[in-house]
Amino acid sequence: MLLVLAGSGAPVLAQALPYHADPSAREILPGANAVPAIRFLTTADFPPFNFRDASGELIGFNVDLAKAICDEVNVACTLQAWPWEQAANALSDNQGDALVAGLEMSEANGQLFDFSATYMALPGRFVTRAEDVRSFDIDGLTGKTVAVRRDSAHQAFMQRYLPDVSVEQFDTELAGLAALQASAVDVFFGDGMRTSFWLNQNLDCCGFAGGAYFRPALFGEGLSIAVPAGNDAIRHAIDWALVRLKDNGVLDELYLRWFPVGFY
C-alpha cells in the first residue's frame, strides 16, 4: 500500500511549509501598464483567513496575502468585504478584479472564473494523544479505532486506503476530537486546517501524528484566487507574486503567523 505524504508531524519550529505555486510563473509578469491596480474582494466571516477584529478592521491570512501580492507586483491595492452569498456575483459584475475567499474550483465556477495557482492545499491529518505522537505508525492501526466525521471525504479515505482499520463515525469533527481527548477512540483523522485550530487550544492533550495526506480528488484542490475568466493579466500577476512571496519568505511568515500549529 502506497500513501503519498508530506510533512513529519514535527514541532512547530520545524514544521513543513506550503509550496504549491508554479515556478514557471516567475517568467510571466505582465507589463507595468497591464495591471495598474488590483481590486481584491473577500468576505468577513472566515477566520483566520478573512474576518473583522474587535475594532471592525478586516484582518486575516487572506487579507495579508492580498496586500503582499500588491506590494510584490508594486501596484495599488484595495480590499473590500462582501457577504459570502454575494461575493462571486460581485466579481462577475466587475466590482473587483480578484476574489480571495476560498471559492471552490468547481466545474460551474470554472465557467465564470479562472483561478490562480493553489496557495494552500488542505491535507488530511491523523491526530493522537500527545504521548502517542512519536510512536504513531500508519501500518500499526490494526486493532485501533479511528474517529472520522460521518460521510466525510476523510471517511472515504479510510475506506479506500485502510479498509481493514476500525472506524467510528461522529456527526462533527469536534465530536470526534472530543472522543479522542476522552480516550474513547485511539486516533482521529480529518481536515488538517480545521484540526489545527482545535489543537491550538488543546496542545496538552493531542498532536498531529505522521504526515500530511494530499488527495485533491477527495479533499479538494485547496485555496486559490479567482479572477474573471479571460483576465490573464491579473491572474499572471498573482501567480508571479505567489512564487516571489515563497522565494523571499513572506508566504512562510504569513503561514506561521496565522497557523501557529501548522497542518502540513
C-alpha atoms as a printed R data frame, in Angstrom:
    type eleno elety resid chain resno       x      y       z
1   ATOM     1    CA   MET     A     1   0.000  0.000   0.000
2   ATOM     2    CA   LEU     A     2   1.463  3.347  -1.047
3   ATOM     3    CA   LEU     A     3   0.274  6.511   0.689
4   ATOM     4    CA   VAL     A     4   1.979  9.644  -0.647
5   ATOM     5    CA   LEU     A     5   2.658 12.013   2.216
6   ATOM     6    CA   ALA     A     6   4.407 15.248   3.099
7   ATOM     7    CA   GLY     A     7   5.335 16.660   6.471
8   ATOM     8    CA   SER     A     8   6.593 14.842   9.519
9   ATOM     9    CA   GLY     A     9   4.368 15.733  12.483
10  ATOM    10    CA   ALA     A    10   7.353 17.671  13.832
11  ATOM    11    CA   PRO     A    11   7.102 20.523  16.341
12  ATOM    12    CA   VAL     A    12   6.030 23.935  15.111
13  ATOM    13    CA   LEU     A    13   9.562 25.282  14.819
14  ATOM    14    CA   ALA     A    14  10.467 22.535  12.342
15  ATOM    15    CA   GLN     A    15   7.148 22.146  10.581
16  ATOM    16    CA   ALA     A    16   6.755 21.692   6.851
17  ATOM    17    CA   LEU     A    17   5.671 24.781   4.943
18  ATOM    18    CA   PRO     A    18   3.288 25.076   1.982
19  ATOM    19    CA   TYR     A    19   4.565 25.464  -1.574
20  ATOM    20    CA   HIS     A    20   2.182 24.981  -4.469
21  ATOM    21    CA   ALA     A    21   2.917 27.848  -6.885
22  ATOM    22    CA   ASP     A    22   4.157 27.039 -10.379
23  ATOM    23    CA   PRO     A    23   7.817 28.131 -10.574
24  ATOM    24    CA   SER     A    24   7.380 28.915 -14.292
25  ATOM    25    CA   ALA     A    25   5.092 31.778 -13.251
26  ATOM    26    CA   ARG     A    26   8.182 33.812 -12.387
27  ATOM    27    CA   GLU     A    27   8.629 34.426 -16.105
28  ATOM    28    CA   ILE     A    28   5.182 35.798 -16.944
29  ATOM    29    CA   LEU     A    29   4.741 39.052 -15.044
30  ATOM    30    CA   PRO     A    30   2.634 41.337 -17.289
31  ATOM    31    CA   GLY     A    31   3.984 44.683 -18.388
32  ATOM    32    CA   ALA     A    32   3.827 47.608 -15.995
33  ATOM    33    CA   ASN     A    33   0.744 49.110 -17.666
34  ATOM    34    CA   ALA     A    34  -1.197 45.840 -17.877
35  ATOM    35    CA   VAL     A    35  -2.073 45.779 -14.157
36  ATOM    36    CA   PRO     A    36  -2.327 49.318 -12.768
37  ATOM    37    CA   ALA     A    37  -4.150 48.107  -9.628
38  ATOM    38    CA   ILE     A    38  -5.771 45.042  -8.122
39  ATOM    39    CA   ARG     A    39  -9.194 45.312  -6.513
40  ATOM    40    CA   PHE     A    40  -9.450 42.353  -4.169
41  ATOM    41    CA   LEU     A    41 -12.782 41.079  -2.885
42  ATOM    42    CA   THR     A    42 -13.141 38.823   0.147
43  ATOM    43    CA   THR     A    43 -15.601 38.058   2.946
44  ATOM    44    CA   ALA     A    44 -15.537 38.836   6.653
45  ATOM    45    CA   ASP     A    45 -16.749 35.544   8.078
46  ATOM    46    CA   PHE     A    46 -13.934 33.002   7.731
47  ATOM    47    CA   PRO     A    47 -11.325 33.332  10.497
48  ATOM    48    CA   PRO     A    48  -8.383 33.160  10.448
49  ATOM    49    CA   PHE     A    49  -8.431 33.804   6.678
50  ATOM    50    CA   ASN     A    50 -10.698 36.842   6.465
51  ATOM    51    CA   PHE     A    51 -12.651 38.353   9.358
52  ATOM    52    CA   ARG     A    52 -13.061 41.531  11.379
53  ATOM    53    CA   ASP     A    53 -11.286 42.100  14.669
54  ATOM    54    CA   ALA     A    54 -12.831 43.733  17.742
55  ATOM    55    CA   SER     A    55 -12.317 47.177  16.234
56  ATOM    56    CA   GLY     A    56 -14.003 46.214  12.961
57  ATOM    57    CA   GLU     A    57 -10.785 46.073  10.935
58  ATOM    58    CA   LEU     A    58 -10.635 43.434   8.210
59  ATOM    59    CA   ILE     A    59  -7.754 41.075   9.010
60  ATOM    60    CA   GLY     A    60  -6.587 37.512   8.370
61  ATOM    61    CA   PHE     A    61  -4.276 35.377   6.291
62  ATOM    62    CA   ASN     A    62  -6.062 36.153   3.009
63  ATOM    63    CA   VAL     A    63  -6.087 39.855   3.800
64  ATOM    64    CA   ASP     A    64  -2.346 39.893   4.460
65  ATOM    65    CA   LEU     A    65  -1.749 37.754   1.374
66  ATOM    66    CA   ALA     A    66  -3.669 40.161  -0.876
67  ATOM    67    CA   LYS     A    67  -1.671 43.114   0.449
68  ATOM    68    CA   ALA     A    68   1.602 41.228  -0.007
69  ATOM    69    CA   ILE     A    69   0.700 40.375  -3.605
70  ATOM    70    CA   CYS     A    70   0.036 44.034  -4.386
71  ATOM    71    CA   ASP     A    71   3.301 45.058  -2.720
72  ATOM    72    CA   GLU     A    72   5.218 42.469  -4.718
73  ATOM    73    CA   VAL     A    73   3.669 43.486  -8.039
74  ATOM    74    CA   ASN     A    74   4.057 47.137  -6.958
75  ATOM    75    CA   VAL     A    75   0.505 48.187  -7.758
76  ATOM    76    CA   ALA     A    76  -2.248 49.983  -5.892
77  ATOM    77    CA   CYS     A    77  -4.444 47.662  -3.886
78  ATOM    78    CA   THR     A    78  -7.958 47.807  -2.491
79  ATOM    79    CA   LEU     A    79  -9.709 45.187  -0.389
80  ATOM    80    CA   GLN     A    80 -13.465 45.062   0.048
81  ATOM    81    CA   ALA     A    81 -15.530 42.580   2.063
82  ATOM    82    CA   TRP     A    82 -18.804 41.188   0.715
83  ATOM    83    CA   PRO     A    83 -21.296 38.721   2.178
84  ATOM    84    CA   TRP     A    84 -20.318 35.221   1.082
85  ATOM    85    CA   GLU     A    85 -23.503 34.693  -0.932
86  ATOM    86    CA   GLN     A    86 -22.802 37.872  -2.933
87  ATOM    87    CA   ALA     A    87 -19.036 37.744  -3.339
88  ATOM    88    CA   ALA     A    88 -18.844 35.674  -6.535
89  ATOM    89    CA   ASN     A    89 -21.576 37.728  -8.194
90  ATOM    90    CA   ALA     A    90 -19.712 40.899  -7.254
91  ATOM    91    CA   LEU     A    91 -16.643 39.581  -9.069
92  ATOM    92    CA   SER     A    92 -18.757 38.683 -12.103
93  ATOM    93    CA   ASP     A    93 -20.253 42.186 -12.074
94  ATOM    94    CA   ASN     A    94 -16.815 43.817 -12.213
95  ATOM    95    CA   GLN     A    95 -16.963 45.064  -8.639
96  ATOM    96    CA   GLY     A    96 -13.442 43.695  -8.227
97  ATOM    97    CA   ASP     A    97 -10.551 42.066 -10.074
98  ATOM    98    CA   ALA     A    98  -9.891 39.057  -7.824
99  ATOM    99    CA   LEU     A    99 -11.720 37.143  -5.109
100 ATOM   100    CA   VAL     A   100  -9.606 35.756  -2.265
101 ATOM   101    CA   ALA     A   101 -12.157 33.903  -0.164
102 ATOM   102    CA   GLY     A   102 -11.809 30.178  -0.808
103 ATOM   103    CA   LEU     A   103 -14.187 29.970  -3.781
104 ATOM   104    CA   GLU     A   104 -14.465 26.326  -4.836
105 ATOM   105    CA   MET     A   105 -12.736 25.380  -8.077
106 ATOM   106    CA   SER     A   106 -15.847 23.581  -9.311
107 ATOM   107    CA   GLU     A   107 -16.911 22.980 -12.900
108 ATOM   108    CA   ALA     A   108 -19.666 25.573 -12.547
109 ATOM   109    CA   ASN     A   109 -17.311 28.219 -11.174
110 ATOM   110    CA   GLY     A   110 -14.813 27.327 -13.901
111 ATOM   111    CA   GLN     A   111 -17.327 28.557 -16.487
112 ATOM   112    CA   LEU     A   112 -17.187 32.041 -14.955
113 ATOM   113    CA   PHE     A   113 -13.749 32.366 -13.417
114 ATOM   114    CA   ASP     A   114 -10.114 31.460 -13.881
115 ATOM   115    CA   PHE     A   115  -8.050 30.536 -10.839
116 ATOM   116    CA   SER     A   116  -4.560 31.325  -9.682
117 ATOM   117    CA   ALA     A   117  -2.113 28.668  -8.608
118 ATOM   118    CA   THR     A   118  -3.092 26.982  -5.340
119 ATOM   119    CA   TYR     A   119  -1.578 28.871  -2.422
120 ATOM   120    CA   MET     A   120  -2.721 26.447   0.268
121 ATOM   121    CA   ALA     A   121  -3.803 22.820  -0.046
122 ATOM   122    CA   LEU     A   122  -5.962 21.201   2.628
123 ATOM   123    CA   PRO     A   123  -4.451 17.871   3.633
124 ATOM   124    CA   GLY     A   124  -5.919 15.186   5.822
125 ATOM   125    CA   ARG     A   125  -4.082 14.566   9.098
126 ATOM   126    CA   PHE     A   126  -4.076 11.921  11.786
127 ATOM   127    CA   VAL     A   127  -4.207 13.087  15.413
128 ATOM   128    CA   THR     A   128  -3.341 11.100  18.518
129 ATOM   129    CA   ARG     A   129  -2.991 11.876  22.193
130 ATOM   130    CA   ALA     A   130   0.279 13.637  22.909
131 ATOM   131    CA   GLU     A   131   2.006 10.607  24.422
132 ATOM   132    CA   ASP     A   132   1.324  8.565  21.267
133 ATOM   133    CA   VAL     A   133   2.505 11.067  18.635
134 ATOM   134    CA   ARG     A   134   6.113  9.874  18.340
135 ATOM   135    CA   SER     A   135   5.205  6.182  18.199
136 ATOM   136    CA   PHE     A   136   2.420  6.603  15.634
137 ATOM   137    CA   ASP     A   137   2.690  4.278  12.635
138 ATOM   138    CA   ILE     A   138   0.013  4.137   9.983
139 ATOM   139    CA   ASP     A   139   0.841  0.471   9.465
140 ATOM   140    CA   GLY     A   140   0.121 -0.142  13.147
141 ATOM   141    CA   LEU     A   141  -3.521  0.965  13.149
142 ATOM   142    CA   THR     A   142  -4.857 -2.589  13.160
143 ATOM   143    CA   GLY     A   143  -6.740 -3.122  16.402
144 ATOM   144    CA   LYS     A   144  -7.163  0.613  16.991
145 ATOM   145    CA   THR     A   145 -10.237  2.780  16.418
146 ATOM   146    CA   VAL     A   146 -10.050  5.879  14.219
147 ATOM   147    CA   ALA     A   147 -12.623  8.671  14.611
148 ATOM   148    CA   VAL     A   148 -13.896 10.400  11.453
149 ATOM   149    CA   ARG     A   149 -16.733 12.754  10.611
150 ATOM   150    CA   ARG     A   150 -19.698 10.840   9.238
151 ATOM   151    CA   ASP     A   151 -19.971 10.745   5.417
152 ATOM   152    CA   SER     A   152 -16.870 12.922   5.027
153 ATOM   153    CA   ALA     A   153 -14.066 12.724   2.482
154 ATOM   154    CA   HIS     A   154 -11.849 11.532   5.320
155 ATOM   155    CA   GLN     A   155 -14.166  8.608   5.979
156 ATOM   156    CA   ALA     A   156 -13.932  7.824   2.257
157 ATOM   157    CA   PHE     A   157 -10.123  7.958   2.518
158 ATOM   158    CA   MET     A   158 -10.162  5.403   5.317
159 ATOM   159    CA   GLN     A   159 -12.484  3.107   3.369
160 ATOM   160    CA   ARG     A   160 -10.350  3.337   0.239
161 ATOM   161    CA   TYR     A   161  -6.844  3.112   1.648
162 ATOM   162    CA   LEU     A   162  -7.247  1.487   5.080
163 ATOM   163    CA   PRO     A   163 -10.345 -0.700   4.748
164 ATOM   164    CA   ASP     A   164  -9.271 -3.102   7.498
165 ATOM   165    CA   VAL     A   165  -8.944 -0.390  10.174
166 ATOM   166    CA   SER     A   166 -11.846  0.073  12.590
167 ATOM   167    CA   VAL     A   167 -13.577  3.437  12.079
168 ATOM   168    CA   GLU     A   168 -16.068  5.154  14.376
169 ATOM   169    CA   GLN     A   169 -18.212  7.877  12.830
170 ATOM   170    CA   PHE     A   170 -19.204 11.125  14.545
171 ATOM   171    CA   ASP     A   171 -21.611 13.832  13.458
172 ATOM   172    CA   THR     A   172 -18.914 16.528  13.637
173 ATOM   173    CA   GLU     A   173 -15.142 16.712  13.657
174 ATOM   174    CA   LEU     A   174 -15.272 18.352  17.088
175 ATOM   175    CA   ALA     A   175 -17.189 15.366  18.452
176 ATOM   176    CA   GLY     A   176 -14.535 13.037  17.069
177 ATOM   177    CA   LEU     A   177 -11.743 15.084  18.592
178 ATOM   178    CA   ALA     A   178 -13.560 15.169  21.934
179 ATOM   179    CA   ALA     A   179 -13.765 11.377  21.818
180 ATOM   180    CA   LEU     A   180 -10.003 11.229  21.238
181 ATOM   181    CA   GLN     A   181  -9.413 13.607  24.136
182 ATOM   182    CA   ALA     A   182 -11.557 11.392  26.366
183 ATOM   183    CA   SER     A   183  -9.674  8.260  25.212
184 ATOM   184    CA   ALA     A   184 -12.880  6.834  23.742
185 ATOM   185    CA   VAL     A   185 -11.029  6.318  20.437
186 ATOM   186    CA   ASP     A   186  -7.329  5.882  19.669
187 ATOM   187    CA   VAL     A   187  -6.853  8.158  16.653
188 ATOM   188    CA   PHE     A   188  -8.681 10.920  14.784
189 ATOM   189    CA   PHE     A   189  -8.457 11.566  11.032
190 ATOM   190    CA   GLY     A   190  -9.819 14.736   9.458
191 ATOM   191    CA   ASP     A   191  -9.160 18.082   7.826
192 ATOM   192    CA   GLY     A   192  -5.730 19.330   8.865
193 ATOM   193    CA   MET     A   193  -6.567 23.023   8.738
194 ATOM   194    CA   ARG     A   194  -9.675 22.853  10.917
195 ATOM   195    CA   THR     A   195  -7.990 20.418  13.280
196 ATOM   196    CA   SER     A   196  -5.061 22.796  13.741
197 ATOM   197    CA   PHE     A   197  -7.443 25.376  15.272
198 ATOM   198    CA   TRP     A   198  -8.649 22.810  17.808
199 ATOM   199    CA   LEU     A   199  -5.104 21.680  18.589
200 ATOM   200    CA   ASN     A   200  -4.062 25.271  19.228
201 ATOM   201    CA   GLN     A   201  -6.408 25.160  22.240
202 ATOM   202    CA   ASN     A   202  -5.570 21.583  23.261
203 ATOM   203    CA   LEU     A   203  -1.813 21.179  22.862
204 ATOM   204    CA   ASP     A   204  -1.536 19.477  26.255
205 ATOM   205    CA   CYS     A   205  -3.877 16.765  25.020
206 ATOM   206    CA   CYS     A   206  -3.091 15.852  21.482
207 ATOM   207    CA   GLY     A   207  -0.986 16.451  18.388
208 ATOM   208    CA   PHE     A   208  -0.648 15.707  14.680
209 ATOM   209    CA   ALA     A   209   0.872 12.290  14.080
210 ATOM   210    CA   GLY     A   210   2.559 11.077  10.925
211 ATOM   211    CA   GLY     A   211   2.481 13.063   7.714
212 ATOM   212    CA   ALA     A   212   0.066 15.191   5.717
213 ATOM   213    CA   TYR     A   213  -2.018 13.374   3.103
214 ATOM   214    CA   PHE     A   214  -2.875 15.300  -0.048
215 ATOM   215    CA   ARG     A   215  -5.734 13.872  -2.079
216 ATOM   216    CA   PRO     A   216  -7.233 16.608  -4.302
217 ATOM   217    CA   ALA     A   217  -9.886 14.229  -5.644
218 ATOM   218    CA   LEU     A   218 -11.111 13.659  -2.075
219 ATOM   219    CA   PHE     A   219 -10.121 16.742  -0.084
220 ATOM   220    CA   GLY     A   220 -10.421 19.369  -2.825
221 ATOM   221    CA   GLU     A   221  -7.900 21.357  -4.825
222 ATOM   222    CA   GLY     A   222  -7.205 23.738  -1.962
223 ATOM   223    CA   LEU     A   223  -7.335 27.520  -1.852
224 ATOM   224    CA   SER     A   224  -6.667 29.767  -4.832
225 ATOM   225    CA   ILE     A   225  -7.658 33.226  -6.028
226 ATOM   226    CA   ALA     A   226 -10.489 33.613  -8.545
227 ATOM   227    CA   VAL     A   227 -10.419 36.177 -11.347
228 ATOM   228    CA   PRO     A   228 -12.976 36.797 -14.124
229 ATOM   229    CA   ALA     A   229 -12.491 34.326 -16.974
230 ATOM   230    CA   GLY     A   230 -10.004 35.637 -19.514
231 ATOM   231    CA   ASN     A   231  -8.354 38.207 -17.243
232 ATOM   232    CA   ASP     A   232  -4.911 36.730 -17.802
233 ATOM   233    CA   ALA     A   233  -3.010 39.872 -16.839
234 ATOM   234    CA   ILE     A   234  -4.331 39.819 -13.272
235 ATOM   235    CA   ARG     A   235  -4.005 36.035 -12.959
236 ATOM   236    CA   HIS     A   236  -0.419 36.048 -14.242
237 ATOM   237    CA   ALA     A   237   0.495 38.888 -11.883
238 ATOM   238    CA   ILE     A   238  -0.936 36.976  -8.921
239 ATOM   239    CA   ASP     A   239   0.844 33.745  -9.897
240 ATOM   240    CA   TRP     A   240   4.112 35.622 -10.354
241 ATOM   241    CA   ALA     A   241   3.704 37.241  -6.950
242 ATOM   242    CA   LEU     A   242   2.947 33.906  -5.245
243 ATOM   243    CA   VAL     A   243   6.250 32.477  -6.484
244 ATOM   244    CA   ARG     A   244   8.126 35.574  -5.385
245 ATOM   245    CA   LEU     A   245   6.467 35.557  -1.953
246 ATOM   246    CA   LYS     A   246   7.515 31.965  -1.447
247 ATOM   247    CA   ASP     A   247  11.068 32.681  -2.593
248 ATOM   248    CA   ASN     A   248  11.513 35.683  -0.299
249 ATOM   249    CA   GLY     A   249   9.946 34.024   2.746
250 ATOM   250    CA   VAL     A   250   6.865 36.238   3.066
251 ATOM   251    CA   LEU     A   251   4.433 33.397   2.345
252 ATOM   252    CA   ASP     A   252   6.062 31.247   5.024
253 ATOM   253    CA   GLU     A   253   5.961 34.113   7.525
254 ATOM   254    CA   LEU     A   254   2.236 34.624   6.905
255 ATOM   255    CA   TYR     A   255   1.563 30.906   7.313
256 ATOM   256    CA   LEU     A   256   3.426 30.712  10.609
257 ATOM   257    CA   ARG     A   257   1.757 33.904  11.865
258 ATOM   258    CA   TRP     A   258  -1.791 32.728  11.261
259 ATOM   259    CA   PHE     A   259  -1.289 28.986  11.788
260 ATOM   260    CA   PRO     A   260   0.995 28.522  14.805
261 ATOM   261    CA   VAL     A   261   0.018 24.848  14.825
262 ATOM   262    CA   GLY     A   262   0.939 24.030  11.250
263 ATOM   263    CA   PHE     A   263  -1.024 21.352   9.402
264 ATOM   264    CA   TYR     A   264   1.490 20.388   6.680
